[in-house]
C-alpha cells in the first residue's frame, strides 16, 4: 500500500494504519448547501468514531451480520460505514426513504432489508424518528433495531472496541443494484475485492498522497463510496464531498470546490458535464481556476464525444485541459472500475459506420458515429469480448459481450446462487474462466475498449439505471386496454442524450388512445421519475417477439428508428399530442351570450376589440369562462391567455380555430361512478404521507363556520347535511393502504351526525376556544368519516354551524361549495343547485387528472428554467431558531385593506391589463423585500385546479400551489413591480398542470427539515364560486349570504396551524378585503407579526397611492418608527466596566420601538437592530467565529 510501513489486508487495517501515521491530517471535508457551511474530520477522529460505533454495535450484532446504513450525505455516513467494518459486520448502504416518493422508495428499501436479513439500522436521529411512522407502511422496518449516530460516538465509547477477526476475503458490504418492481440484487464485495479495485483506480488515474479528490456522487452508490471515499483513504490523501442535491441545484458549487480546494481528481456521469455547460455562465467562470484538475473521469453512462468537446471549450478559459478527461468503464459487479486509459493521454474518439456497427462490426468512417474509448485493462485484470451465444472470443473490431476477470470481481449476488453462477462463473469456448458477464456490448481496438450498448437492455437515463421490464410492467398496468406482454421499452440517442421510448400494443375499441397515452406518461413520471421521449401505441402483434414469446427490444428499437412501426396513436416529448379517430365537433356560436352572462353585463355592451378585463374579468371569472367554453364548445382556452388582455373578437377567433380540431366532450362518461377504490392524486399522496408522520396533528384539518340568523329547523339542517354526504362520494371516503400504497376507498354509506352544543354561557373567548378544540380533533383516515358537523347555540339564540373536514377530501373551493349546497338543500323545496357533476366527484377528478397529466407532460421545460438557479431562503425577522421538525403550530394577525385602497389597486390592475390578484401579489412581494432586504425570492400562490367543467362543483382536493419567482433588481417603479408579477403569474398559469409535489420530486429539491420545498411563504386571494362565500371559507368576519330560507353571516376563525413561515390569506368582505397574516408560532412572537401586519397594510396603501415610486424610495416604517429626536436630550456616560453590546441591549430594553439609525428614507428601531445583530451573531458562531477572531 502506498505510504504504508506494512500492507493492509482489509479496509479496517487500512484506516488504522492511516490513523497511526497521519492522525492529525484531515481526511474529508463535507460542504453544506450554504457557502462557508462545511465540516471536516481527521484520520484519527474517523478511526475513533468507527471504533465507538463498532463497540456499540457489538451488543447487537455478530461478525458477518448485515447492518443497514440509512443516512443523508455527510461525514456521519462514512463513520457509520467504517463502524460496521470495525465490528466485523457487513454494511448495507441504502438510500433513505424520500417522503415525497414513498410509493417508490419505501418498497425498494423494504425489499433490501428483507433480502439482506438486516437486524440493525444505523442512521441519524431524525430518520430514526421518522422510521417509527413508516413501520405501518413497511412492516419489514419494524424488525430493525434503529441506532442513531448521535448516541454512538461520544468520547470514551471507543474504549470498548475489540478488533474483529477479519481476513482479506471477509465480506465488507453489499452493493444493491437498481430495480423497482424487480427485486434489487446485493453484490457481495469483500475487502480483497475493494482493495484490488482501489489499486486499479490509483494506477489508472496516476494518483498519489498529494492528490485531492472532489466528489458529489451519492455515498450509497458504488462510484461515490468506492471512488470518492475509499480512494482518498487508500492514497492517504484528502477528499472534499458534497450532497448530490447541492450539485444538482447549483452545478457551479462542484467546480467552485475543485477550484478552491485545488482538486486534482473528480468526475461523474456524462450528464454532469453537460449540466455544467448549460448552467454555468461566463461571469461565474471568471472566478474559477480549474488548472489543477488532472483527472476528470467520466463514466456510469455512455460517454458522449460532443459533451467532452463542449465542456473543454466552455471551461478552457478557466484552465481546464481536454487531456484531463478520463473516460472509463465499470459496474458494481466488478467493485467499480473495469477499464481506463493513460492519465495524460487525451480521450480516444473513433468514428464508425452506423450500419456496420448495427451488424456487429466497427468499420471506420470519417463522418460516422462517434464512439469514445474507455481505456484498457488495469493491472492484472483481463478483459475479453465474447460472442454471447457461441462464447468464442471476438476479433478486434467485432462487437460482442464484455467479460471481465480479476481480483476486483465480486463473489456473486447475495443469496442468489444460480444467478451468481450464470453471471460470475462464465467460461469461454476454450474453457478459460471464470469470467464476469457484464451484459454490456462492445469491441476492442488496439487494446482500447469501446462500449456500444447493453445486451441486458439496462436503460441509463441521466446516470440512473432503469430495467426495461420494470418500466414495461408500469406501462401495461396503466390502462386495461393495453395488452400484457405486448410492450417494449428501450432507449434512443436524442441530441446526444439517451432517452426512453415505449412501444405498447393496445386492444382497439376498448378506450380512447389519448387517455391511454396520458396514463402511460403519468405513471412513468410518478413511479420511475422518467419522462419518455416517445410513446407509441400499436395494434396486436406489432411488437417483435421470439418463437418462445420473448419481446425483442432491439428489433423493436430498429423498427422505431427506421419509422416502420404502424402506430395507431403516439405521444412525443416535443409537444405533439396523440392523434385518435373521432368526429369533429361542429362549432356552435352562443359565444356572445355566454361571455356576457359570465361577466354579468348586457351583450350589447361588449365591444369586440375591448379587453375582457375592462368588464371585470378576474381569475375566478376566467376560470368559470374557461369551464363554460369547455362545456359548450368542447374547447380548452388557456386561463393565462384569457387574463392577458383577451377580447371577444380574439376569443371568437381562438374558439373557432380550436373547435375544428377538438372532439366533443364525453357526456357518456360524466354519469359513470368511480371505482370503489381509486389511487390518490399527486397532491393527495403528499398530504397523506405528511399526515402519517404526524398522525395526531390537526395541521391538515380544514374548517368553515357560519352564523345562522333567524329561526332554524335542526332536523331539516341534519337532512341537508345527509344529502351532501350522499351526493359527494369524497365525503364518504376513507384512505387505506394496499400493498404499501394508499388508496381512496368510497364507502356505500357514512353517518355524519349534527352534533348540537350549548355554548350560550360562553363569552367570545371561550366560544372561540371551544370551536378550536373541535377543529383540532384528529381524524382517523382509515375509519372515517372525514367530515364533522357541529351546531352551537349562542346566548342571543343564534346558531353557529361548523364544518370540519380533512384536507384530503376538500380544499377552499370545496368548502364554499359545501356551504352553498348546505344552505340550498335546507331550502323548503329541499332541492340542490343544478350540479356540475352528475354522479361521482372521484370519477370526474380521475378524468380531470388524466387530462392534466397529458397537458403537464409538455410543461416541464418551463419549470426547469423557472426554478433553475439558487435563490437563498427568506431572511425574515424571526424571534426564535427554526426547530428541526415542524410542529405546524401557528398564529394569525388580522389584515384589512379598505375599499378605497382596493378600488385604487383595481384601477392600477386595469391599467396594466391584469387582475386585482396579481396587483395584491406585487404588494406582498414588496412587503417581503422590505422585510428581508432581498430582491430575489419565491412566493407560493394556490391555483384552484378547477379548469374543467365537470370538476367545477366537485368536493375534492384539487388545489395546486404555483411557485412565483420574484425579481426586484434594477430599482423598478411599483408599477413595474406589478408588471413583473403579471408576467411571472401568467407564465405559471400557462404551466399550472404540473403538480407541486412532482415539481419537488423531479427537480431534485430535497425536503429541508422544518421547511416546505421552494417556498417559505404563500399568498392567497380567496375567490368563491358564489359571491360572499369567500369570507365564510376563510374564517373572516364581514361576509353575508342569503340562500333560500337561510340568512348566514361569516364567523371569525383565526388559523391556529400553518405549513409556512408566513402566509397571507385575503377574502372579499363588505368593506374591502379582510384576512389573516398567518405565521409559524415556533419562529415568530405575536408582537413581531403584529407590526409586520401593519407594515403590510402600509405596502397596499403605498402601491395604491404612489405606483410611480421607485422601489428604493419605498419606506414601510410605521409612524412611531419614523420619529427620530433632533438631538439627544442628554448625554449618558457609559460605565467603563460595561461592554458595548451590553450597553446597547440595555437601551433596547428601555426603548425597543425608538429609532436607532436612519439612512435616507429607511429607519431601523432599536428592537429591529438588535434582532438583526443577533441573527448575524448566531450565523457567525455557527461558522466557528468566537472572541478575538477577526471578521473582515
CORNOR-V196700 format. One record per backbone hydrogen bond with DSSP energy under -0.5 kcal/mol. CO is the residue of the C=O (numbers start at 1). NH is the residue of the N-H. Records with the same first field share a line. If there is no record, write none. Layout:
# CORNOR-V196700
CO=NH ; NH
This chain:
# CORNOR-V196700
1=4
10=14
11=15
12=16
13=17
14=18
15=19
16=20
17=21
18=22
22=25 ; 43
23=44
25=43
27=239
28=41
29=31 ; 241
30=39
31=243
34=37
36=38
37=32
39=30
41=27 ; 28
42=46
43=47
44=48
45=49
46=50
47=51
48=52
49=53
50=54
51=55
52=56
53=57
54=58
56=59
57=60 ; 61
62=65
65=90
66=119 ; 120
67=92
68=70 ; 122
69=94
70=124
74=77 ; 78
75=79
76=80
77=81
78=82
79=83
80=84
81=85
82=86
83=87
84=87 ; 89
85=88
86=164
88=64
89=91
90=67
91=174
92=69
94=71
97=99
98=101
99=102
101=104 ; 105
102=106 ; 107
104=108
105=109
106=110
107=111
108=112
109=113
110=114
111=115
112=116
113=117 ; 118
119=145
120=68
121=123 ; 147
122=70
123=149
124=128
125=129
126=130
127=131
128=132
129=132 ; 133
130=133
131=134 ; 135
134=137 ; 138
138=141
139=142
140=143
141=144
144=146
145=121 ; 147
146=148
147=123
148=151
149=152 ; 153
154=157
156=159
157=160
158=161
164=166
167=170
168=192
170=191
172=91
173=175 ; 189
174=176
175=187
185=177 ; 187
186=414
187=175 ; 189
188=190 ; 411
189=172 ; 173
190=194
191=195
192=196
193=197
194=198
195=199
196=200
197=201
198=202
199=203
200=204
201=205
202=206 ; 207
208=211
211=238
212=214 ; 264 ; 265
213=240
215=242
218=221 ; 224
221=225
222=226 ; 227
223=227 ; 228
224=228
225=229 ; 230
226=231
229=233
230=234
231=235
232=236 ; 237
238=213
239=29
240=215
241=31
243=247
244=248
245=249
246=250
250=253
251=254 ; 255
252=256
253=257
254=258
255=259
256=260
257=261
258=262 ; 263
264=294 ; 295
265=214
266=297
268=299
269=272 ; 273
270=273 ; 274
271=275
272=276
273=277
274=278
275=279
276=280
279=281
281=285
282=286
284=287
285=288
290=293
292=294
295=266 ; 297
296=326
297=268
298=328
302=304
303=372
304=308
305=309
306=310
307=311
308=312
309=313
310=314
311=315
313=316
315=318 ; 320
316=319
318=290
321=324
322=325
324=296
326=298
329=338 ; 339
331=334
332=335
333=410
334=336
336=331
338=378
339=329
340=376
342=345
348=373
350=352 ; 371
351=365
352=369
353=357
354=358
355=359
356=359 ; 361
357=360
360=399
361=363
363=353
365=368
369=352 ; 371
371=350 ; 373
375=449
376=340
378=381
382=405
384=386 ; 403
385=394
386=401
387=391
391=429
392=387
395=398
397=362
400=442
401=386 ; 403
402=438
403=384
404=436
405=382
406=409
412=188
413=416
416=420
417=421
418=422
419=423
420=424
421=425
423=437
426=434 ; 435
428=431
432=428
435=426 ; 437
436=404 ; 438
439=455 ; 456
440=402
441=452 ; 453
442=400
443=450
444=397
445=448
448=445
449=374
450=443
453=441
454=457
457=468
458=460
459=461 ; 466
460=462
461=464
464=461
466=459
467=470 ; 471
468=472
469=473
470=474
471=475
472=476
473=477
475=478
479=482
481=507
483=486
486=505
488=503
490=501
492=494 ; 499
493=495
494=497
497=494
499=492
500=533 ; 534
501=490
502=536
503=488
504=538
505=483
506=508
507=510
512=515 ; 516
513=517
514=518
515=519
516=520
517=521
518=522
519=523
520=524
521=525
522=526
523=527
524=528 ; 530
525=529
530=532
533=573
534=502
535=571
536=504
537=568 ; 569
538=506
539=542
542=544
544=552
546=549
550=546
551=553
552=556
553=557
554=558
555=559
556=560
557=561
558=562
559=564 ; 565
560=563
565=567
566=539
569=537
571=535
572=575
576=572
578=580
584=586
590=594
591=595
592=596
593=597
594=598
595=599
596=600 ; 601
602=605
603=606
605=607
607=610
608=649
610=648
611=614
612=615 ; 617
613=616
618=622
619=623
620=624
621=625
622=626
623=627
624=628
625=629
626=630
627=631
628=632
629=633 ; 635
630=634
635=637
636=638
638=642
639=643
641=644 ; 646
642=645 ; 646
646=612
647=651
648=652
649=653
650=654
651=655
652=656
653=657
654=658
655=659
656=660
658=661 ; 662
659=585 ; 662
662=585
665=667
666=669 ; 670
667=670 ; 671
668=671
669=672
670=839 ; 840
676=746
678=744
681=685
682=686
683=687
684=688
685=689
686=690
687=691
688=692
689=693
690=694
692=695
694=697
698=701
700=807
702=805
704=803
705=1051
706=708 ; 801
707=709 ; 1049
708=799
709=1047
712=714
713=717
714=718
715=719
716=720
717=721
718=722
719=723
720=724
721=725
722=726
723=727
724=728
727=729
728=731
729=732
730=733
732=747
734=736 ; 745
736=743
738=741
741=738
742=680
743=736 ; 745
744=678
745=734 ; 747
750=752
751=753
753=755 ; 789
755=791
757=759 ; 793
759=762
763=767
764=768
765=769
766=770
767=771
768=772
769=773
770=774
771=775
772=776
774=777
779=781
780=784
781=735
786=806
788=804
789=755
790=802
791=757
792=794 ; 800
793=759
794=797
798=794
799=708
800=792
801=706
802=790
803=704
804=788
805=702
806=809
807=810
808=957
811=815
812=816
813=817
814=818
815=819
816=820
817=821
818=822
819=823
820=824
821=825
822=826
823=827
824=827
827=830
839=841
840=844
841=845
842=846
843=847
844=848
845=849
846=850
847=851
848=852
849=853
850=854
851=855
852=856
853=857
855=858
856=859
859=863
860=864
861=865
862=866
863=867
865=868
869=871
874=876
876=878
888=1058
889=1081 ; 1082
891=1079
893=1077
895=1075
897=1073
898=902
899=903
900=904
901=905
902=906
903=907
904=908
905=909
906=910
907=911
908=912
909=914
910=913
915=919
916=920
917=921
918=922
919=923
920=924
921=925
922=926
923=927
924=928
925=929
926=930
927=931
928=932
929=933
935=968
937=966
938=1016
939=964
940=1019
941=962
943=960
946=948
948=951
949=952
951=954
954=956
956=958
960=943
962=941 ; 964
963=965
964=939
966=937
968=971
972=1111
973=977
974=978
975=979
976=980
977=981
978=982
979=983
980=984
981=985
982=986
983=987
984=988
985=989
986=990
987=991
988=991
989=992
991=994
993=995
995=998 ; 999
996=1000
997=1001
998=1002
999=1003
1000=1005
1001=1004
1004=1006
1006=1008
1008=1011
1013=1015
1016=1061 ; 1062
1017=940
1018=1064
1019=942
1020=1022 ; 1066
1022=1068
1026=1029
1028=1032
1029=1033
1030=1034
1031=1035 ; 1036
1032=705 ; 1035
1035=1053
1036=1039
1038=1070
1039=1050
1041=1043 ; 1048
1043=1046
1046=1043 ; 1048
1047=709
1048=1041
1049=707
1050=1038
1056=890
1061=1080
1062=1018
1063=1065 ; 1078
1064=1020
1065=1076
1066=1022
1067=1074
1069=1072
1071=899
1072=1069
1073=897
1074=1067
1075=895
1076=1065 ; 1078
1077=893
1078=1063
1079=891 ; 1081
1080=1083 ; 1084
1083=879 ; 880
1085=1089
1086=1090
1087=1091
1088=1092
1089=1093
1090=1094
1091=1095
1092=1096
1093=1097
1094=1098
1095=1099
1096=1100
1097=1101
1098=1102
1099=1103
1100=1104
1101=1105
1102=1106
1106=1109
1107=975
1109=974
1110=1113
1111=1114
1118=1121 ; 1122
1119=1122 ; 1123
1123=1155
1130=1132
1131=1133
1133=1135
1135=1138
1139=1143
1140=1144
1141=1145
1142=1146
1143=1147
1144=1148
1145=1149
1146=1150
1147=1151
1151=1154
1152=1167
1154=1166
1157=1164
1159=1162
1162=1159
1164=1156 ; 1157
1165=1169
1166=1170
1167=1171
1168=1172
1169=1173
1170=1174
1171=1175
1172=1176
1173=1177
1174=1178
1175=1179
1176=1180
1177=1181
1178=1182
1179=1183
1180=1185
1181=1184
1186=1189
1188=1190
1190=1192
